[in-house]
Amino acid sequence: MSPTMATLLDPTARGRVILVGAGPGDPGLLTVRAVEALGRADVVVHDGLIDSRVLDLAPATAQRISVAKRRDRHTLPQEAINALIVAHVKTGSIVVRLKGGDPFIFGRGGEEVEAVRAAGLAVEVIPGVSAALGCAAEAMLPLTHRDHSSAVSFVAGQCKGLSDQDWSGLAGQGRTLVIYMGVATAAAIADKLMADGVAPDMPVAVLEKGTLEGHRALKTLLADLGAMVTRESVESPAIIVVGEVVELSDAEDKLAAWARVAETMA
């Protein structure tokens, strides 16, 4: 079998990388194929938010390398991560690149596949449950619904300047917008959407630490999004969901709660 045809189904194949989606956090949401890949790993190159129970699925002898990323603070730049993966694959190792959520949804998986292929090496991708799907399911928040939303879009709140991104038409009546990595820019996101014509009273949910211990599902209106994130001390990882479907969820209504507090203080 040629190197470019090597897959997990060929246990004798060496020198390859497998991009694995680790899901939104809970190890129980890993796919069977992801568990199989981890069990064959010689090297695991992993994101910082991967649960230790997921890492424990790799052999005790496997080398574990963290390339944790936080906002504006990366352990390694992406180019160095690409080079690290390629270097280990060239030694004949089976390298599992373990990424939160799904590798191809704001996971830079496409860049890593390009780098591995440019080096003439074998690569496989095992999808994972993306944060939008896992967190929404936990909060009983349907991203589409025949009566409320016939379209859903995914955008990133910090990949580049918000002013450079065109989100017009992605949020509004009959549509759902899911924003990854938007906690730090929540107020600016709300202003941007309202400037694009989205109603200030559009329901919005913030799903914090979905499927993990301490998870919260909070809801408010678009005009209050930035203020609510501050009031509730919301932390990453979290996603923001904008759309009428939010009203169907189990998210706690924080605007109503804040109004009751304000009334008692008046």
C-alpha positions as CSV (number, residue, x, y, z in Angstrom):
1,M,0.0,0.0,0.0
2,S,1.4,3.4,-0.9
3,P,2.0,6.0,1.8
4,T,-0.8,8.2,0.5
5,M,-3.3,5.3,0.8
6,A,-2.3,4.3,4.3
7,T,-5.3,4.5,6.7
8,L,-6.2,3.4,10.2
9,L,-7.5,0.2,8.6
10,D,-3.9,-0.8,7.8
11,P,-2.2,-1.4,11.2
12,T,1.2,-2.1,9.6
13,A,1.4,1.4,8.0
14,R,3.9,3.7,9.8
15,G,4.9,7.3,9.4
16,R,1.5,9.0,9.2
17,V,-0.5,11.6,11.0
18,I,-4.2,11.2,12.1
19,L,-6.0,14.4,12.9
20,V,-8.6,13.4,15.5
21,G,-11.5,15.5,16.7
22,A,-11.8,15.1,20.5
23,G,-15.2,16.6,20.7
24,P,-16.4,19.5,23.0
25,G,-14.9,18.0,26.2
26,D,-16.7,15.0,27.6
27,P,-14.7,11.9,26.7
28,G,-18.0,10.0,26.2
29,L,-18.5,12.0,23.0
30,L,-15.4,10.6,21.3
31,T,-16.1,8.5,18.3
32,V,-15.1,4.8,18.3
33,R,-12.6,5.5,15.5
34,A,-11.0,8.3,17.5
35,V,-10.5,5.9,20.4
36,E,-8.9,3.3,18.0
37,A,-6.6,6.0,16.7
38,L,-5.5,7.1,20.1
39,G,-4.8,3.4,21.1
40,R,-2.2,3.2,18.2
41,A,-0.5,6.5,18.7
42,D,3.3,6.8,19.2
43,V,3.0,10.6,19.6
44,V,0.0,12.7,20.6
45,V,0.2,16.4,19.8
46,H,-2.7,17.9,21.6
47,D,-4.6,21.1,22.3
48,G,-4.6,22.6,25.8
49,L,-8.2,22.0,26.6
50,I,-8.2,18.2,26.0
51,D,-9.5,16.3,29.0
52,S,-6.9,14.2,30.7
53,R,-9.2,11.2,30.5
54,V,-9.0,11.5,26.7
55,L,-5.1,11.6,26.8
56,D,-5.1,8.5,29.0
57,L,-6.6,6.5,26.0
58,A,-3.2,6.7,24.3
59,P,-0.6,4.0,25.3
60,A,1.4,4.9,28.4
61,T,4.5,4.7,26.1
62,A,3.2,7.4,23.7
63,Q,4.8,10.8,23.8
64,R,2.4,13.6,24.7
65,I,3.2,17.1,23.4
66,S,1.0,20.0,24.4
67,V,0.6,22.9,21.9
68,A,-1.9,24.8,24.0
69,K,-3.3,28.0,22.6
70,R,-5.0,30.8,24.4
71,R,-6.1,34.2,23.1
72,D,-3.0,36.1,21.9
73,R,-0.7,33.6,23.6
74,H,0.4,30.5,21.8
75,T,2.9,27.9,23.0
76,L,4.0,27.4,19.4
77,P,3.0,29.3,16.2
78,Q,1.0,27.3,13.7
79,E,4.0,26.9,11.4
80,A,6.1,25.4,14.2
81,I,3.2,22.9,15.0
82,N,3.1,21.9,11.4
83,A,6.9,21.3,11.4
84,L,6.7,19.4,14.7
85,I,4.1,17.0,13.2
86,V,6.0,16.4,10.0
87,A,9.3,15.8,11.9
88,H,7.7,13.1,14.0
89,V,6.0,11.4,11.1
90,K,9.3,11.3,9.2
91,T,10.7,9.1,12.0
92,G,8.1,6.5,11.2
93,S,5.8,7.4,14.1
94,I,2.0,7.3,14.1
95,V,1.2,10.9,15.2
96,V,-2.3,11.7,16.5
97,R,-3.0,15.4,16.3
98,L,-5.7,15.7,18.9
99,K,-7.9,18.7,18.5
100,G,-10.9,20.0,20.5
101,G,-14.2,19.8,18.7
102,D,-13.8,18.9,15.0
103,P,-10.5,19.5,13.2
104,F,-12.1,21.2,10.2
105,I,-14.3,23.7,12.1
106,F,-12.0,26.5,13.4
107,G,-9.4,23.9,14.3
108,R,-6.7,24.8,11.6
109,G,-7.0,21.2,10.5
110,G,-6.9,22.3,6.9
111,E,-3.6,24.0,7.3
112,E,-2.1,20.9,9.0
113,V,-3.3,18.6,6.2
114,E,-1.7,20.9,3.7
115,A,1.6,20.9,5.5
116,V,1.7,17.1,5.8
117,R,0.7,16.5,2.2
118,A,3.3,19.1,1.1
119,A,5.9,16.9,2.8
120,G,4.7,13.9,0.9
121,L,3.3,12.1,4.0
122,A,0.1,10.2,4.7
123,V,-2.7,11.9,6.6
124,E,-6.1,10.9,7.7
125,V,-8.9,13.0,9.4
126,I,-11.3,11.6,12.0
127,P,-14.2,14.0,12.6
128,G,-15.3,15.0,16.1
129,V,-18.4,16.5,17.6
130,S,-18.0,20.2,17.2
131,A,-18.6,22.5,20.1
132,A,-21.6,24.0,18.5
133,L,-23.3,20.6,18.3
134,G,-22.3,19.3,21.6
135,C,-23.0,22.4,23.6
136,A,-26.3,23.0,21.9
137,A,-27.5,19.4,22.5
138,E,-26.6,19.7,26.2
139,A,-28.6,23.0,26.5
140,M,-31.6,21.5,24.5
141,L,-31.0,24.2,21.9
142,P,-31.9,23.1,18.4
143,L,-29.8,25.0,15.9
144,T,-32.4,24.4,13.2
145,H,-36.2,24.1,13.6
146,R,-38.9,24.0,10.9
147,D,-40.8,26.7,12.7
148,H,-37.9,29.0,13.6
149,S,-34.7,28.5,11.6
150,S,-34.0,26.9,8.2
151,A,-30.3,28.0,8.1
152,V,-27.3,27.9,10.5
153,S,-23.9,29.6,10.1
154,F,-20.6,29.2,12.0
155,V,-18.3,32.2,12.4
156,A,-15.2,33.0,14.5
157,G,-15.2,36.0,16.8
158,Q,-11.5,36.5,16.9
159,C,-9.8,34.9,13.9
160,K,-9.3,38.4,12.4
161,G,-10.7,41.9,13.1
162,L,-14.5,42.0,13.3
163,S,-14.6,44.9,11.0
164,D,-13.0,42.7,8.3
165,Q,-15.7,40.1,8.5
166,D,-18.9,40.3,6.6
167,W,-21.7,38.6,8.6
168,S,-24.6,40.4,6.9
169,G,-27.5,38.2,6.4
170,L,-26.2,35.4,8.7
171,A,-28.3,36.3,11.7
172,G,-32.0,37.4,11.9
173,Q,-35.4,36.0,11.6
174,G,-35.4,32.4,10.4
175,R,-31.6,32.0,10.8
176,T,-29.2,30.9,13.5
177,L,-25.7,32.2,13.9
178,V,-23.1,30.4,16.0
179,I,-20.1,32.3,17.1
180,Y,-16.9,30.5,18.3
181,M,-14.3,32.3,20.3
182,G,-16.5,35.3,20.9
183,V,-16.4,35.9,24.7
184,A,-13.7,38.5,24.7
185,T,-15.4,40.5,21.9
186,A,-19.0,39.9,22.9
187,A,-19.9,43.6,23.2
188,A,-18.3,44.4,19.8
189,I,-20.1,41.4,18.3
190,A,-23.5,42.6,19.5
191,D,-22.8,46.1,18.2
192,K,-21.7,44.7,14.8
193,L,-24.8,42.5,14.4
194,M,-27.2,45.4,15.4
195,A,-25.4,47.7,13.0
196,D,-26.0,45.0,10.3
197,G,-29.8,45.2,11.1
198,V,-30.3,42.4,13.6
199,A,-33.0,43.4,16.1
200,P,-31.7,44.4,19.5
201,D,-34.3,42.1,21.1
202,M,-33.0,39.0,19.2
203,P,-32.6,36.1,21.7
204,V,-28.9,35.2,22.4
205,A,-27.5,32.3,24.3
206,V,-24.0,31.8,25.7
207,L,-23.0,28.2,26.3
208,E,-20.0,28.1,28.6
209,K,-17.8,25.1,29.2
210,G,-20.3,22.9,27.3
211,T,-20.2,19.1,28.3
212,L,-17.6,19.9,31.0
213,E,-17.8,20.3,34.7
214,G,-19.2,23.7,35.6
215,H,-21.0,24.2,32.3
216,R,-23.6,27.0,32.1
217,A,-26.2,27.9,29.5
218,L,-27.3,31.5,29.8
219,K,-29.6,33.6,27.6
220,T,-30.4,37.2,27.2
221,L,-31.2,39.7,24.3
222,L,-28.7,40.8,21.7
223,A,-28.5,44.3,23.1
224,D,-27.5,42.9,26.6
225,L,-25.0,40.4,25.3
226,G,-21.8,42.2,26.3
227,A,-23.2,43.4,29.6
228,M,-24.4,39.9,30.5
229,V,-21.0,38.3,29.7
230,T,-19.4,40.8,32.1
231,R,-22.1,40.5,34.8
232,E,-21.9,36.7,34.8
233,S,-18.1,36.5,34.5
234,V,-18.3,34.2,31.5
235,E,-15.1,32.5,30.6
236,S,-13.8,30.5,27.6
237,P,-14.4,28.1,26.2
238,A,-17.9,29.3,25.3
239,I,-19.9,29.7,22.2
240,I,-22.6,32.3,21.4
241,V,-25.8,31.4,19.6
242,V,-28.0,34.1,18.0
243,G,-31.5,33.3,16.9
244,E,-35.1,32.6,17.7
245,V,-34.2,29.0,18.5
246,V,-32.6,30.2,21.7
247,E,-36.1,30.5,23.2
248,L,-36.6,26.8,22.9
249,S,-33.6,26.0,25.0
250,D,-33.1,25.2,28.7
251,A,-30.7,28.3,29.0
252,E,-31.3,30.4,32.1
253,D,-32.8,33.8,31.4
254,K,-30.3,36.1,32.9
255,L,-31.9,39.3,31.6
256,A,-35.1,38.5,33.5
257,A,-33.1,37.6,36.6
258,W,-31.2,40.9,36.4
259,A,-34.4,42.8,36.0
260,R,-35.8,41.2,39.2
261,V,-32.6,42.2,41.0
262,A,-32.9,45.8,39.7
263,E,-36.5,46.0,40.9
264,T,-35.6,45.0,44.4
265,M,-32.8,47.6,44.5
266,A,-35.1,50.4,43.2
